[in-house]
């Protein structure tokens, strides 16, 4: 994305909001002055960054206060401006947003100190109280990830890791899939560059290979819907490489993935969604256990759609997602879509929705009630909301992603079949550990191997978590 100008930002905001544009100009001037002389890693003037963040927010149709907060978001952190200054020169809502964004940046899940835990607790509660803080922070992180090539290598990995640990889950919790997907793909690019390139190639091949099947089905389904006078728009989606990588990590092979190819059918109303589903089911053979009705039971982040997978043309598995236009917009922006749905009181509606319907806020409020101790509170939030995966390093610095609870045996089989089979021990951060040691985030793991090793022990089955390791151990025994 190219850098935007203030004029472009204003034009964008004017296209959906007739509010106080002068306040945006004032925020821009204020931030320019405060950041004067500061440079980004790329050598460009610093103001480019908040300006782009504000533009990302304008693309979501954010309200004026949020756009201003986007422009001012780094002034408390990086200049002599204070919360009080911003409240005096702008308003309380903007000041609270900027302060909230500054604090999220300092959220620290790995610390053991109680004052840090107390801080993290406060931040989590405050973001459950104003969802716009998350949205501004996500826009901030998105721009930083888009321009990460200017940072040094180890900093790139650190940022990418933090993005996967904290911001990808946050985007998911508020249902903002478009942001979640872009952030996770960019993280993969910096964490596992070779895997990233490899998957891009694989995705290209899939796209080429499925061209005929897709054309065939587009024609058939269009005709079917037209015959029944159903207004429709059909979009083609090939699974993104991050989701692909997750599936491959879980032991699937490419042809086994049931939603590599998706046809998104957008129709006018909920009633028509079910009618369309019926027509598609009457035309194609359905894969029985893949049907999901997320309209009658939405996901915990309020994602709504009908999903079904069929045996499509060329014997390929093809997924259909059937939804209304509103559901489609909500799936891309999540809670942030309310800026567009409810122009008058979006802020209040978003907050009500968050507290009543989204599992994320409900969990935080619930956990807050149960745990008095700050450390326990943070642990529980982490367990329930932020950690289904850990990231560890090879001695060379490659990042390996594993599910929580993984051991050095899981790690060994993840990096290679023969390494697992010839494993005799493991070093974690240079000290020897037992084979059932539970790996922690950022551990550096070295596997000790010996060509004369006897292969997997009988008790290894109980020591592994990943399906890859389980599968490979079983395969090894079969061969013996
Ligand atoms: Mn920033």
Boltz pocket constraint, residues with backbone or C-beta under 6 A from the ligand:
constraints:
  - pocket:
      binder: B
      contacts: [[A, 49], [A, 73], [A, 74], [A, 140]]
      max_distance: 6.0
